[in-house]
Amino acid sequence: MVAATETVTLVLGEDSPLPESPADVEDLVRLLRGHVAQLGPRTVQGTSALLRAQQLCSESIPEGYMPSRVYLVRLAEATRELTAHVASGAPDTGRVKGRWHWRKPPVNVLRGAVFTLALACLALAASVPRT
């Protein structure tokens, strides 16, 4: 959700300029569509915010400077609305009740595990006799 909020801010922020090239518009649209795809399973199917975002994602990027920028802004607004809906505590339908799932560990836990493994390998390498 943080990445979606950052992308929406890139498009809708007060200090954010409109993208200059069509490639910039395509990149931002691709990012926003990815965020909608990730947020979709976390909302109840048929929600107006989800339907609006999915409908905009299914449309192609219009040709021309202004139509493509208007489409980008509309998609960013729909993504912001969907993000707000998910953040408000909408039911998470992506989880199956009664089943246990692994939670993704925080980055610092992974870093600590890698450091410990590297230190153990170093100690093992230092204890092997040289020939």
DSSP file (Angstrom, degrees, kcal/mol; ACC not computed):
  #  RESIDUE AA STRUCTURE BP1 BP2  ACC     N-H-->O    O-->H-N    N-H-->O    O-->H-N    TCO  KAPPA ALPHA  PHI   PSI    X-CA   Y-CA   Z-CA
    1    1 A M     >        0   0    0      0, 0.0     4,-2.3     0, 0.0     5,-0.2   0.000 360.0 360.0 360.0 -30.7    0.0    0.0    0.0
    2    2 A V  H  >  +     0   0    0      2,-0.2     4,-2.3     1,-0.2     5,-0.2   0.926 360.0  48.4 -65.0 -43.4    2.9    2.3    0.6
    3    3 A A  H  > S+     0   0    0      1,-0.2     4,-2.4     2,-0.2    -1,-0.2   0.896 111.0  50.9 -64.1 -39.1    4.2    1.9   -2.9
    4    4 A A  H  > S+     0   0    0      1,-0.2     4,-2.5     2,-0.2    -1,-0.2   0.915 110.2  49.5 -63.6 -42.0    0.7    2.6   -4.3
    5    5 A T  H  X S+     0   0    0     -4,-2.3     4,-2.2     1,-0.2    -2,-0.2   0.895 110.7  50.1 -63.7 -40.0    0.4    5.7   -2.2
    6    6 A E  H  X S+     0   0    0     -4,-2.3     4,-1.9     2,-0.2    -2,-0.2   0.912 111.5  47.8 -65.5 -42.1    3.9    6.9   -3.4
    7    7 A T  H  X S+     0   0    0     -4,-2.4     4,-1.3     2,-0.2    -2,-0.2   0.910 111.3  50.4 -65.6 -41.2    2.9    6.3   -7.0
    8    8 A V  H  X S+     0   0    0     -4,-2.5     4,-3.5     1,-0.2     5,-0.3   0.900 109.2  52.2 -62.3 -39.6   -0.4    8.1   -6.6
    9    9 A T  H  X S+     0   0    0     -4,-2.2     4,-2.1     1,-0.2    -1,-0.2   0.857 103.1  58.5 -65.4 -34.6    1.5   11.1   -5.0
   10   10 A L  H  < S+     0   0    0     -4,-1.9    -1,-0.2     1,-0.2    -2,-0.2   0.863 117.8  32.5 -60.4 -34.5    3.8   11.2   -8.0
   11   11 A V  H  < S+     0   0    0     -4,-1.3    -2,-0.2    -3,-0.3    -1,-0.2   0.898 131.5  28.9 -88.7 -44.8    0.8   11.7  -10.2
   12   12 A L  H  < S+     0   0    0     -4,-3.5    -3,-0.2    -5,-0.2    -2,-0.2   0.501  85.7 121.5-101.0  -4.8   -1.6   13.7   -8.0
   13   13 A G    ><  -     0   0    0     -4,-2.1     3,-1.0    -5,-0.3    -4,-0.0  -0.231  68.3-123.9 -60.7 148.6    0.8   15.6   -5.7
   14   14 A E  T 3  S+     0   0    0      1,-0.3    -1,-0.1     3,-0.0    -5,-0.0   0.850 112.0  42.2 -62.3 -35.3    0.6   19.4   -5.8
   15   15 A D  T 3  S+     0   0    0      2,-0.1    -1,-0.3     0, 0.0    -2,-0.1   0.434  90.6 107.8 -92.2   0.7    4.3   19.8   -6.7
   16   16 A S    <   -     0   0    0     -3,-1.0     2,-0.1    -7,-0.2    -6,-0.0  -0.678  61.4-144.1 -84.9 123.7    4.3   16.9   -9.2
   17   17 A P        -     0   0    0      0, 0.0    -4,-0.1     0, 0.0     3,-0.1  -0.421  29.5 -93.1 -78.8 160.9    4.5   18.1  -12.8
   18   18 A L        -     0   0    0      1,-0.1    -7,-0.0    -2,-0.1     7,-0.0  -0.456  53.5 -92.7 -67.3 145.7    2.7   16.3  -15.6
   19   19 A P        -     0   0    0      0, 0.0    -1,-0.1     0, 0.0    50,-0.0  -0.333  32.4-149.6 -60.7 141.8    4.8   13.6  -17.3
   20   20 A E  S    S+     0   0    0     -3,-0.1    -2,-0.0     2,-0.0     3,-0.0   0.903  70.9  43.0 -83.4 -42.8    6.6   15.0  -20.3
   21   21 A S  S  > S-     0   0    0      1,-0.1     4,-1.6    44,-0.0     3,-0.3  -0.679  78.8-120.1-107.8 158.6    6.9   12.0  -22.6
   22   22 A P  H  > S+     0   0    0      0, 0.0     4,-2.5     0, 0.0     5,-0.2   0.822 114.9  60.0 -61.2 -30.3    4.5    9.2  -23.6
   23   23 A A  H  > S+     0   0    0      2,-0.2     4,-2.4     1,-0.2     5,-0.2   0.883 102.5  51.7 -65.7 -37.5    7.0    6.7  -22.1
   24   24 A D  H  > S+     0   0    0     -3,-0.3     4,-2.3     2,-0.2    -1,-0.2   0.906 110.1  48.9 -63.7 -41.1    6.7    8.4  -18.7
   25   25 A V  H  X S+     0   0    0     -4,-1.6     4,-2.6     2,-0.2    -2,-0.2   0.925 111.2  49.9 -63.2 -45.0    2.9    8.2  -18.9
   26   26 A E  H  X S+     0   0    0     -4,-2.5     4,-2.5     1,-0.2    -2,-0.2   0.896 110.1  50.7 -62.3 -40.6    3.1    4.5  -19.9
   27   27 A D  H  X S+     0   0    0     -4,-2.4     4,-2.2     2,-0.2    -1,-0.2   0.930 112.6  45.5 -62.7 -45.4    5.5    3.7  -17.0
   28   28 A L  H  X S+     0   0    0     -4,-2.3     4,-2.6     2,-0.2    -2,-0.2   0.892 113.1  50.2 -66.1 -39.4    3.2    5.4  -14.4
   29   29 A V  H  X S+     0   0    0     -4,-2.6     4,-2.7     2,-0.2     5,-0.2   0.916 109.7  51.5 -64.0 -42.4    0.1    3.7  -15.9
   30   30 A R  H  X S+     0   0    0     -4,-2.5     4,-2.0     2,-0.2    -2,-0.2   0.912 111.3  47.8 -60.8 -42.7    1.9    0.3  -15.7
   31   31 A L  H  X S+     0   0    0     -4,-2.2     4,-2.1     2,-0.2    -2,-0.2   0.933 112.7  47.8 -62.7 -46.4    2.8    1.0  -12.0
   32   32 A L  H  X S+     0   0    0     -4,-2.6     4,-2.3     1,-0.2    -2,-0.2   0.897 110.5  51.4 -63.9 -40.2   -0.8    2.0  -11.1
   33   33 A R  H  X S+     0   0    0     -4,-2.7     4,-2.2     1,-0.2    -1,-0.2   0.885 109.0  52.0 -63.7 -37.7   -2.2   -1.0  -12.9
   34   34 A G  H  X S+     0   0    0     -4,-2.0     4,-1.8    -5,-0.2    -1,-0.2   0.899 108.8  50.2 -63.9 -40.1    0.1   -3.2  -10.9
   35   35 A H  H  X S+     0   0    0     -4,-2.1     4,-2.5     2,-0.2     5,-0.2   0.899 109.9  50.1 -65.1 -40.1   -1.0   -1.6   -7.7
   36   36 A V  H  X S+     0   0    0     -4,-2.3     4,-2.2     1,-0.2    -1,-0.2   0.905 109.2  52.2 -64.3 -40.1   -4.6   -2.2   -8.6
   37   37 A A  H  < S+     0   0    0     -4,-2.2    -1,-0.2     1,-0.2    -2,-0.2   0.863 113.3  44.4 -64.2 -35.1   -3.9   -5.8   -9.4
   38   38 A Q  H  < S+     0   0    0     -4,-1.8     4,-0.3     1,-0.2    -2,-0.2   0.853 117.0  44.2 -77.1 -35.3   -2.2   -6.2   -5.9
   39   39 A L  H >< S+     0   0    0     -4,-2.5     3,-1.1     1,-0.2     4,-0.2   0.755  96.9  77.4 -81.1 -24.5   -4.9   -4.4   -4.0
   40   40 A G  G >< S+     0   0    0     -4,-2.2     3,-1.7     1,-0.3    -1,-0.2   0.900  91.9  49.4 -54.4 -49.2   -7.8   -6.1   -5.8
   41   41 A P  G 3  S+     0   0    0      0, 0.0    52,-0.4     0, 0.0    53,-0.3   0.695 104.1  62.7 -66.4 -15.5   -7.7   -9.4   -3.9
   42   42 A R  G <  S+     0   0    0     -3,-1.1     2,-0.3    -4,-0.3    -2,-0.2   0.403  99.7  64.6 -89.5   3.5   -7.6   -7.5   -0.6
   43   43 A T  S <  S-     0   0    0     -3,-1.7     2,-0.3    -4,-0.2    50,-0.1  -0.802  96.1 -90.9-121.0 165.0  -11.0   -6.0   -1.2
   44   44 A V    >   -     0   0    0     -2,-0.3     3,-1.6     1,-0.1     6,-0.2  -0.586  49.7-109.5 -73.9 131.1  -14.5   -7.5   -1.5
   45   45 A Q  T 3  S+     0   0    0     -2,-0.3     3,-0.1     1,-0.2    -1,-0.1  -0.358 102.9  31.3 -62.2 139.6  -15.4   -8.3   -5.1
   46   46 A G  T 3  S+     0   0    0      1,-0.3    -1,-0.2     2,-0.0     2,-0.1   0.403  79.7 146.7  92.5  -1.8  -18.0   -6.0   -6.5
   47   47 A T    <>  -     0   0    0     -3,-1.6     4,-2.8     1,-0.1    -1,-0.3  -0.430  55.5-126.5 -65.9 141.9  -16.9   -2.9   -4.5
   48   48 A S  H  > S+     0   0    0      1,-0.2     4,-2.4     2,-0.2     5,-0.2   0.872 109.1  52.8 -61.4 -37.3  -17.4    0.3   -6.4
   49   49 A A  H  > S+     0   0    0      2,-0.2     4,-2.1     1,-0.2    -1,-0.2   0.916 112.6  44.6 -63.9 -42.1  -13.8    1.4   -5.8
   50   50 A L  H  > S+     0   0    0     -6,-0.2     4,-2.8     2,-0.2     5,-0.2   0.915 113.0  50.2 -68.8 -43.2  -12.5   -1.9   -7.2
   51   51 A L  H  X S+     0   0    0     -4,-2.8     4,-2.3     1,-0.2    -2,-0.2   0.907 111.7  48.3 -62.3 -41.7  -14.9   -2.0  -10.2
   52   52 A R  H  X S+     0   0    0     -4,-2.4     4,-2.1    -5,-0.2    -1,-0.2   0.927 113.9  46.2 -64.4 -44.9  -13.9    1.6  -11.1
   53   53 A A  H  X S+     0   0    0     -4,-2.1     4,-2.2    25,-0.2    -2,-0.2   0.914 113.8  48.2 -65.3 -42.9  -10.2    0.9  -10.9
   54   54 A Q  H  X S+     0   0    0     -4,-2.8     4,-1.6     2,-0.2    -1,-0.2   0.875 110.2  52.3 -65.8 -36.6  -10.5   -2.4  -12.8
   55   55 A Q  H  X S+     0   0    0     -4,-2.3     4,-0.7    -5,-0.2    -1,-0.2   0.911 111.1  46.6 -65.8 -41.3  -12.5   -0.7  -15.5
   56   56 A L  H >< S+     0   0    0     -4,-2.1     3,-0.7     1,-0.2    -2,-0.2   0.876 110.1  54.1 -67.3 -36.4   -9.9    2.0  -15.9
   57   57 A C  H 3< S+     0   0    0     -4,-2.2    -1,-0.2     1,-0.2    -2,-0.2   0.830 104.2  55.4 -66.2 -31.1   -7.2   -0.6  -16.0
   58   58 A S  H 3< S+     0   0    0     -4,-1.6    -1,-0.2    -5,-0.1    -2,-0.2   0.689  92.8  88.2 -77.1 -17.1   -8.9   -2.5  -18.8
   59   59 A E  S << S-     0   0    0     -4,-0.7     2,-0.2    -3,-0.7    -3,-0.0  -0.482  81.3-118.5 -79.2 152.0   -9.0    0.6  -21.0
   60   60 A S        -     0   0    0     -2,-0.1    -1,-0.1     1,-0.1    -2,-0.1  -0.521  37.0 -91.7 -85.7 159.6   -6.0    1.4  -23.3
   61   61 A I        -     0   0    0     -2,-0.2     7,-0.1     1,-0.1    -1,-0.1  -0.563  47.9-120.4 -71.7 125.0   -4.1    4.6  -22.9
   62   62 A P        -     0   0    0      0, 0.0     2,-0.2     0, 0.0    -1,-0.1  -0.270  24.7-111.6 -65.6 152.9   -5.6    7.3  -25.1
   63   63 A E  S    S+     0   0    0      4,-0.1     2,-0.0     5,-0.1     5,-0.0  -0.523  75.9  51.3 -79.8 151.8   -3.6    8.9  -27.9
   64   64 A G  S  > S-     0   0    0     -2,-0.2     4,-1.4     3,-0.1     5,-0.2  -0.027  87.9 -88.3 101.0 156.0   -2.6   12.6  -27.5
   65   65 A Y  H  > S+     0   0    0      2,-0.2     4,-1.6     1,-0.1     5,-0.1   0.976 118.9  34.5 -65.1 -59.7   -1.0   14.7  -24.9
   66   66 A M  H  > S+     0   0    0      1,-0.2     4,-2.6     2,-0.2     5,-0.2   0.916 115.7  52.8 -69.5 -44.6   -4.1   15.8  -22.8
   67   67 A P  H  > S+     0   0    0      0, 0.0     4,-2.3     0, 0.0    -1,-0.2   0.901 110.6  48.9 -59.5 -38.2   -6.2   12.6  -23.1
   68   68 A S  H  X S+     0   0    0     -4,-1.4     4,-2.0     2,-0.2    -2,-0.2   0.881 112.7  47.4 -68.8 -36.1   -3.4   10.4  -21.9
   69   69 A R  H  X S+     0   0    0     -4,-1.6     4,-2.2     2,-0.2    -1,-0.2   0.871 111.1  50.9 -71.6 -36.4   -2.7   12.7  -18.9
   70   70 A V  H  X S+     0   0    0     -4,-2.6     4,-2.5     2,-0.2    -2,-0.2   0.916 110.7  49.5 -65.0 -43.2   -6.4   12.9  -18.1
   71   71 A Y  H  X S+     0   0    0     -4,-2.3     4,-2.5    -5,-0.2    -2,-0.2   0.914 110.0  51.6 -60.5 -43.0   -6.5    9.1  -18.2
   72   72 A L  H  X S+     0   0    0     -4,-2.0     4,-2.2     1,-0.2    -2,-0.2   0.910 110.8  47.3 -60.8 -44.0   -3.4    8.9  -15.9
   73   73 A V  H  X S+     0   0    0     -4,-2.2     4,-2.5     2,-0.2    -1,-0.2   0.911 111.8  50.3 -65.7 -42.5   -5.0   11.3  -13.4
   74   74 A R  H  X S+     0   0    0     -4,-2.5     4,-2.2     1,-0.2    -2,-0.2   0.901 111.6  48.2 -62.5 -40.6   -8.3    9.3  -13.4
   75   75 A L  H  X S+     0   0    0     -4,-2.5     4,-2.2     2,-0.2    -1,-0.2   0.888 111.2  50.6 -67.3 -38.4   -6.4    6.0  -12.9
   76   76 A A  H  X S+     0   0    0     -4,-2.2     4,-2.4     2,-0.2    -2,-0.2   0.901 110.3  49.7 -65.5 -40.5   -4.4    7.6  -10.0
   77   77 A E  H  X S+     0   0    0     -4,-2.5     4,-2.3     2,-0.2    -2,-0.2   0.902 111.4  48.8 -64.4 -40.5   -7.6    8.8   -8.4
   78   78 A A  H  X S+     0   0    0     -4,-2.2     4,-2.2     2,-0.2   -25,-0.2   0.883 111.8  49.6 -65.9 -37.7   -9.2    5.4   -8.7
   79   79 A T  H  X S+     0   0    0     -4,-2.2     4,-2.6     2,-0.2    -2,-0.2   0.894 110.0  50.8 -67.9 -39.2   -6.1    3.8   -7.2
   80   80 A R  H  X S+     0   0    0     -4,-2.4     4,-2.4     2,-0.2    -2,-0.2   0.909 110.8  49.1 -63.3 -41.7   -6.1    6.3   -4.3
   81   81 A E  H  X S+     0   0    0     -4,-2.3     4,-1.9     2,-0.2    -2,-0.2   0.905 112.4  47.7 -63.8 -41.5   -9.8    5.5   -3.6
   82   82 A L  H  X S+     0   0    0     -4,-2.2     4,-2.3   -33,-0.2    -2,-0.2   0.891 111.1  51.1 -66.8 -39.8   -9.0    1.7   -3.7
   83   83 A T  H  X S+     0   0    0     -4,-2.6     4,-2.6     1,-0.2    -2,-0.2   0.908 110.0  49.5 -63.0 -42.6   -6.0    2.2   -1.4
   84   84 A A  H  X S+     0   0    0     -4,-2.4     4,-1.5     2,-0.2    -1,-0.2   0.878 109.6  52.5 -63.9 -37.4   -8.2    4.2    1.1
   85   85 A H  H  <>S+     0   0    0     -4,-1.9     5,-1.0     2,-0.2    -2,-0.2   0.918 112.3  44.1 -65.0 -43.2  -10.8    1.4    0.9
   86   86 A V  H ><5S+     0   0    0     -4,-2.3     3,-1.4     1,-0.2     4,-0.4   0.903 113.1  51.8 -67.5 -40.7   -8.2   -1.3    1.8
   87   87 A A  H 3<5S+     0   0    0     -4,-2.6    -1,-0.2     1,-0.3    -2,-0.2   0.759  96.4  69.4 -68.0 -24.2   -6.6    0.9    4.5
   88   88 A S  T 3<5S-     0   0    0     -4,-1.5    -1,-0.3    -5,-0.2    -2,-0.2   0.518 123.7 -96.8 -74.5  -2.1  -10.0    1.4    6.1
   89   89 A G  T < 5 +     0   0    0     -3,-1.4    -2,-0.2     1,-0.2    -3,-0.2   0.790  57.5 177.0  94.1  30.4  -10.1   -2.2    7.2
   90   90 A A      < -     0   0    0     -5,-1.0    -1,-0.2    -4,-0.4    -5,-0.0  -0.342  46.3 -82.8 -62.4 149.5  -12.1   -3.7    4.4
   91   91 A P        -     0   0    0      0, 0.0     2,-1.0     0, 0.0    -1,-0.1  -0.242  38.4-129.1 -57.7 141.1  -12.4   -7.5    4.8
   92   92 A D    >   +     0   0    0      1,-0.2     3,-0.7    -3,-0.1   -50,-0.1  -0.808  29.3 175.4 -94.3 101.3   -9.5   -9.4    3.4
   93   93 A T  T 3   +     0   0    0     -2,-1.0   -51,-0.2   -52,-0.4    -1,-0.2   0.524  66.3  79.9 -85.6  -3.9  -11.0  -12.0    1.1
   94   94 A G  T 3  S+     0   0    0    -53,-0.3     2,-0.3    -3,-0.1    -1,-0.2   0.686  80.3  79.3 -75.0 -17.2   -7.6  -13.3    0.0
   95   95 A R  S <  S-     0   0    0     -3,-0.7     2,-0.6   -53,-0.0     6,-0.0  -0.710  75.4-137.4 -94.4 141.8   -7.1  -15.3    3.2
   96   96 A V    >   -     0   0    0     -2,-0.3     3,-1.3     3,-0.1     2,-0.1  -0.867  25.5-124.6 -96.7 124.5   -8.7  -18.7    3.6
   97   97 A K  T 3  S+     0   0    0     -2,-0.6     3,-0.1     1,-0.2    -1,-0.0  -0.398  91.5  25.8 -70.2 144.4  -10.1  -19.1    7.1
   98   98 A G  T 3  S+     0   0    0      1,-0.3     2,-0.4    -2,-0.1    -1,-0.2   0.341  99.1 103.7  87.6  -7.3   -9.0  -22.0    9.1
   99   99 A R    <   -     0   0    0     -3,-1.3     2,-0.4     2,-0.0    -1,-0.3  -0.871  66.7-132.1-110.1 143.6   -5.7  -22.3    7.3
  100  100 A W        -     0   0    0     -2,-0.4     2,-0.4    -3,-0.1    -3,-0.0  -0.784  24.1-169.2 -96.1 134.3   -2.4  -21.2    8.7
  101  101 A H        -     0   0    0     -2,-0.4     2,-0.3    -6,-0.0    -6,-0.0  -0.934  24.9-113.1-123.9 145.9   -0.1  -19.1    6.5
  102  102 A W        -     0   0    0     -2,-0.4     2,-0.3     1,-0.0     0, 0.0  -0.555  30.6-136.3 -71.0 137.0    3.5  -18.0    6.9
  103  103 A R        -     0   0    0     -2,-0.3    -1,-0.0     1,-0.0     0, 0.0  -0.752  25.2-106.1 -92.5 146.4    3.9  -14.3    7.4
  104  104 A K        -     0   0    0     -2,-0.3     3,-0.1     1,-0.1    -1,-0.0  -0.558  39.2-124.7 -70.7 125.8    6.6  -12.6    5.5
  105  105 A P        -     0   0    0      0, 0.0    -1,-0.1     0, 0.0     5,-0.0  -0.362  30.1 -96.5 -71.6 153.5    9.5  -11.8    7.9
  106  106 A P    >>  -     0   0    0      0, 0.0     4,-1.6     0, 0.0     3,-0.6  -0.258  33.7-111.2 -64.3 157.8   10.7   -8.2    8.3
  107  107 A V  H 3> S+     0   0    0      1,-0.2     4,-2.5     2,-0.2     5,-0.2   0.866 115.9  57.1 -60.0 -39.6   13.7   -7.1    6.3
  108  108 A N  H 3> S+     0   0    0      1,-0.2     4,-2.2     2,-0.2    -1,-0.2   0.831 103.7  53.5 -66.0 -30.6   15.9   -6.7    9.3
  109  109 A V  H <> S+     0   0    0     -3,-0.6     4,-2.1     2,-0.2    -1,-0.2   0.917 110.3  47.4 -67.3 -42.6   15.2  -10.4   10.4
  110  110 A L  H  X S+     0   0    0     -4,-1.6     4,-2.3     2,-0.2    -2,-0.2   0.908 111.2  50.9 -64.4 -41.5   16.4  -11.5    6.9
  111  111 A R  H  X S+     0   0    0     -4,-2.5     4,-2.4     1,-0.2    -2,-0.2   0.912 110.2  50.0 -61.9 -42.2   19.5   -9.3    7.1
  112  112 A G  H  X S+     0   0    0     -4,-2.2     4,-2.5     2,-0.2    -1,-0.2   0.889 109.9  50.5 -63.9 -39.7   20.3  -10.8   10.5
  113  113 A A  H  X S+     0   0    0     -4,-2.1     4,-2.3     2,-0.2    -1,-0.2   0.910 111.4  47.6 -65.6 -42.0   19.9  -14.3    9.2
  114  114 A V  H  X S+     0   0    0     -4,-2.3     4,-2.5     2,-0.2    -2,-0.2   0.909 112.3  49.7 -65.1 -41.9   22.2  -13.7    6.3
  115  115 A F  H  X S+     0   0    0     -4,-2.4     4,-2.4     2,-0.2    -2,-0.2   0.922 111.3  49.0 -62.6 -44.4   24.8  -12.0    8.5
  116  116 A T  H  X S+     0   0    0     -4,-2.5     4,-2.3     2,-0.2    -2,-0.2   0.905 111.8  49.0 -62.3 -42.7   24.7  -15.0   10.9
  117  117 A L  H  X S+     0   0    0     -4,-2.3     4,-2.3     2,-0.2    -1,-0.2   0.912 111.7  48.8 -63.4 -43.3   25.1  -17.5    8.1
  118  118 A A  H  X S+     0   0    0     -4,-2.5     4,-2.1     1,-0.2    -2,-0.2   0.899 111.5  49.7 -64.2 -40.5   28.0  -15.5    6.6
  119  119 A L  H  X S+     0   0    0     -4,-2.4     4,-2.3     2,-0.2    -2,-0.2   0.892 110.4  50.3 -65.7 -39.8   29.7  -15.4   10.0
  120  120 A A  H  X S+     0   0    0     -4,-2.3     4,-2.3     2,-0.2    -2,-0.2   0.898 110.6  49.5 -65.1 -40.5   29.2  -19.1   10.5
  121  121 A C  H  X S+     0   0    0     -4,-2.3     4,-2.5     2,-0.2    -2,-0.2   0.890 110.7  50.6 -64.3 -39.6   30.7  -19.8    7.1
  122  122 A L  H  X S+     0   0    0     -4,-2.1     4,-2.0     2,-0.2    -2,-0.2   0.909 111.1  47.7 -64.9 -43.0   33.7  -17.6    7.9
  123  123 A A  H  X S+     0   0    0     -4,-2.3     4,-1.3     2,-0.2    -2,-0.2   0.895 112.8  49.3 -65.3 -40.0   34.3  -19.4   11.2
  124  124 A L  H  X S+     0   0    0     -4,-2.3     4,-0.8     1,-0.2     3,-0.3   0.917 111.4  48.7 -65.0 -43.5   34.0  -22.7    9.5
  125  125 A A  H  < S+     0   0    0     -4,-2.5     3,-0.4     1,-0.2    -1,-0.2   0.857 110.4  51.5 -65.1 -35.3   36.5  -21.7    6.8
  126  126 A A  H  < S+     0   0    0     -4,-2.0    -1,-0.2     1,-0.2    -2,-0.2   0.765 107.2  53.6 -73.6 -24.8   38.9  -20.3    9.4
  127  127 A S  H  < S+     0   0    0     -4,-1.3    -1,-0.2    -3,-0.3    -2,-0.2   0.627  84.2  98.5 -86.3 -12.8   38.8  -23.6   11.4
  128  128 A V  S  < S-     0   0    0     -4,-0.8     2,-0.1    -3,-0.4    -4,-0.0  -0.602  81.8-116.5 -75.5 130.2   39.7  -25.9    8.4
  129  129 A P        -     0   0    0      0, 0.0     2,-0.3     0, 0.0    -1,-0.1  -0.388  25.5-124.6 -68.4 144.4   43.5  -26.7    8.4
  130  130 A R              0   0    0      1,-0.1     0, 0.0    -2,-0.1     0, 0.0  -0.633 360.0 360.0 -86.8 146.0   45.5  -25.4    5.5
  131  131 A T              0   0    0     -2,-0.3    -1,-0.1     0, 0.0     0, 0.0   0.387 360.0 360.0-114.9 360.0   47.5  -27.9    3.5
